[in-house]
Amino acid sequence: MSTLPISTAHGPSTQAIHAGEQRSKPCHSLTDPIYCSATFTFQNTQEIIDYLENEVPREEYARLGNPSEKTVEAKLAELEGAEAGLLFCTGMAAMTSFLLAKLSAGDEVVFFDECYHHSREFCLEHLSRFGVKSTQIKTGDYEGMEAAITPNTRLLISEAPTNPHLSMIDVERFAEIGKRHGVDTLVDATLATPFNLRPLAFGVDYVLHSATKYLAGHNDLLAGVILGSQEKMAPIRKLRNVMGGVNAPHNIYLLQRGLKTFALRMKQHNATGQAVAEFLDAHPKVQRVYYPGLPSHPSYDLAKRYLNGYGGLLSFTLVDPDWRAAAKVIDSVRIPHIGPSLGGAESLIEQPYILSFYKNTPEERAAVGIPDNMVRLACGLEEAEDLIQDLEQALEQL
Ligand SMILES: *Cc1c(COP(=O)(O)O)cnc(C)c1O
């Protein structure tokens, strides 16, 4: 059993293609087989005893692990510079399993408010039922975060960059607050990916990704991953074994296949996001563009300091404040499809007010900073010039 000795000296494409994979595969296959097996068998009783006594690395039952799952976990750990990674069937399964593994009744969690709305909902509406207190702090208010820490605080959580405002946090400062208070930190870096940001290198304890987005990259599967040190990941693995939020073998195969082009795709997403953001920023009908690669973004300096690229996701508001103007632009584009999500080959466009916050009051939308006329565009892998021309004709409809 030999794998290519991939090291941090290798670039992200070499890591994404080779890390975690055996050099020699069944039947001389170049690519990995899909192990469609619910269970794994033993030759005899002694083999079971050896497995249990010596913790021989092998499979037993697919909820506890599958060979391709281990390969992809090792690949993602290499990309992230982490000791260990754990795959889940969705990003939210990763987030909720993580929180349940780390928190008990009486514990507290503090998070920056520009957080994925379902992560916030899980903390505020569900963990509260188990006696866990959650405190939301305005994103980037480090003093506020520090002041909210009590002896019961166990976790600090942030996204980097955030969605849909693309705010960047000071990752080192965030990690340092956790270290000083003996509280673990987690960054949901779904929007950055390890191509643009490696939070663990700045002292963060855990990184989480919705692998549904850029890591898988094809808008065709859901998956999630959480990464950190072997020691810190152990209780999360133990809980995953009982909660069972694991991926089916075909899903893992698609994720592994998607990862082969991960670095190539990220280069294109970064270049397209920047070009489209600059076009919109200069357009007279556009009021404001939220993209960390623009000097006009409040997070520009932090983004330059921490990010290798700014990704394919951006938001913008129109000069026309009426929500119908934004809807008209969305209904007029011909290339992006209308829908949620990001990070795949196909561009996706949506209006957060309608798609995610339709049932909220204007006051609630104002509290989370969602203007009615905001458009969110997840640039896919189409040529930037084509997307720009398409947006130009859509803005002409106003
Ligand atoms: C999509 C997303 C999630 C949730 O991931 P799923 O795979 O949809 O469960 C969490 N965080 C961020 C930042 C996301 O974009």
The ligand as an SDF file (V2000), in Angstrom:
LIG
                    3D

 15 15  0  0  0  0  0  0  0  0999 V2000
  -24.1190   25.6870    1.4240 C   0  0  0  0  0  0  0  0  0  0  0  0
  -23.4280   26.1130    2.6550 C   0  0  0  0  0  0  0  0  0  0  0  0
  -23.5430   25.3770    3.8410 C   0  0  0  0  0  0  0  0  0  0  0  0
  -24.4180   24.1550    3.9420 C   0  0  0  0  0  0  0  0  0  0  0  0
  -23.9390   23.1000    3.1620 O   0  0  0  0  0  0  0  0  0  0  0  0
  -24.8980   21.9650    2.5410 P   0  0  0  0  0  0  0  0  0  0  0  0
  -23.9360   21.1060    1.7950 O   0  0  0  0  0  0  0  0  0  0  0  0
  -25.8950   22.6680    1.6780 O   0  0  0  0  0  0  0  0  0  0  0  0
  -25.5620   21.2860    3.6830 O   0  0  0  0  0  0  0  0  0  0  0  0
  -22.8340   25.8050    4.9460 C   0  0  0  0  0  0  0  0  0  0  0  0
  -22.0800   26.9170    4.9020 N   0  0  0  0  0  0  0  0  0  0  0  0
  -21.9580   27.6520    3.7800 C   0  0  0  0  0  0  0  0  0  0  0  0
  -21.0940   28.8730    3.7940 C   0  0  0  0  0  0  0  0  0  0  0  0
  -22.6260   27.2830    2.6240 C   0  0  0  0  0  0  0  0  0  0  0  0
  -22.5130   28.0210    1.5180 O   0  0  0  0  0  0  0  0  0  0  0  0
  1  2  1  0
  2  3  1  0
  2 14  2  0
  3  4  1  0
  3 10  2  0
  4  5  1  0
  5  6  1  0
  6  7  2  0
  6  8  1  0
  6  9  1  0
 10 11  1  0
 11 12  2  0
 12 13  1  0
 12 14  1  0
 14 15  1  0
M  END
$$$$
